[in-house]
């Protein structure tokens, strides 16, 4: 499975709980065979992923 992690564009400028959770999940999901990518505004690649979790703080 491939997951594309996303948050609002300035999310990591004022990182809160949602962004911290994205980073923790990103580091641990490969242990259960989930490939994680971070959303790129200029090249979103939605069609290459199975799920797109979106974090809001």
C-alpha positions, 0 to 999 in steps of 0.5 A: 500500500502507498500513502501520500501524507498531506497537511495544509501548506504552512503546516510545518512552519507551526507544527502541532499535534497533527504534523508530529503524528504524520512524522511518527506514522511516516517513520513506523508505517514501513514496518507494516509494508506501507510506503509513505510519501509526503505531499508535494504541492507542485507534483501531487501524484494522487494517482500513484497512491492508495490513500491520502491522510490529511492532518490538521492541527 
